Amino acid sequence: MPSMPPEPFRIKMVEPLKKTMRAEREKFLSQAGYNLFQVRAEDVYIDLLTDSGTSAMSNHQWAALMHGDESYAGARSFYHLKNVIDDIFGFRHFVPTHQGRAAENILAGLLVKPGDSIPNNSHFDTTGANIRAAGGNPVDLVISEAHDPELRHPFKGNMDVQKLEQFIQETDVDHIPFGMITVTNNAGGGQPVSMENIKAVAEVYRRHSIPFFIDACRYAENAYFIQQREDGYSDRSIKSIAQEMFSLADGCTMSAKKDGLVNIGGLLCTNDAVLFERIKQALILREGFPTYGGLAGRDLEALAVGLGEAIDAEYLAYRIAQTAYLGDGLRSVGVPIVEPPGGHAVYIDAGAFLPQIPLDEFPGQALAIEIYLQGGIRAVELGSVAFAYVDAHTGVTIHPPLELVRLAIPRRVYTQSHLDFVIETLKEIVARKDLLRGVRIVEQPELLRHFTAEFALI
Ligand code: F0G
């Protein structure tokens, strides 16, 4: 038996990759201020920066592009997409947006008032930032098991239902305009949420008359984990599990750049006809007419096909096995990861891996730099560079609970031998990890510093 199912596709078009020498990579990185976001993609050998918008489209999707109807209003392509969304998501109303954060921006802009709070298992950074931009407060209520990287839990993305209930009791419900849950929980290791948990969370929100929105970026991967791990779901199709998940909510935001298998696109869905009228007005101002939103007709066609392909059981079995394969490989060469591996990415516990580097010398960033220097592989730091902040009252720097480096796997893009190369590269780093040193920040912007800050090696 192979340890991983073979790719359920063959390759018809190839995009050459450029291999570089370590000395060249040293030059590229120093020119980029040791910030991997500033490195040119063509100087990267294997790009695991994100799984967002980086999927390979199928022959059916490329063919669908040619059917794009670019009419301003009422395009045929909108109705193709609507048929698929009615079938899988089942919400009464939806608009396309150019990506997930545009849907979040419209929802938060319409519903969040200064002083409001929005609970979630873990908000992704754009979701939290859009809520803050409207004067609100994003509140993360994931189960405490999520903060222990070594602990194996089948649904480590679950929300703590008791904490949620308590939070609502302590907060005036008038200041909770909606509640969310993110599937899978990207900010918490790409970990899934169980149907039982979604049901319990939906029940709490409903009892308090709080509208419930799912952040659905990776809903198909989440549905696959439910089918594989949750009692009573092994005989159910991925689509019927997804339909059940969405039937519990009042709406969703979605970055279609993940489980829509497209390079650009998003969705905002709701059952609320009054809210939908307001969404359409906001959409016309910021994105476009409601039947195309932020997208071209051809993008709508590619998404209509991609949504169907992403719930294919054979594709998902391959996809999730690929992530597990990378996780197993890294563990076997001595790299500590967030256990168990999640849906779209493997998260390295850089704090545990490089204990000699203090948090204020950014072990995660140091590791991401070394992974690029060693193998030309691009990962993303999700630790003190991305999330640490200075407490306004005490002036003390507060570090995030985990210092992580994420290796996100683009969908249908890299093969098992690419992953073997990643594992080999980390194995070489393990052998001399005690020699690695930290970094210091030379220049940084006020907000979202991880994208543009400049570093120097210590
Ligand atoms: N919600 C989640 C859970 C996400 O992971 C993302 C994007 C968004 C919302 C925003 O969607 O990028 O289409 O505007 N995550 C990407 C990542 C960027 O690398 O994890 P977007």
Boltz pocket constraint, residues with backbone or C-beta under 6 A from the ligand:
constraints:
  - pocket:
      binder: B
      contacts: [[A, 49], [A, 50], [A, 51], [A, 52], [A, 98], [A, 99], [A, 100], [A, 101], [A, 102], [A, 124], [A, 126], [A, 127], [A, 182], [A, 184], [A, 186], [A, 187], [A, 215], [A, 217], [A, 254], [A, 255], [A, 256], [A, 257], [A, 265], [A, 266]]
      max_distance: 6.0
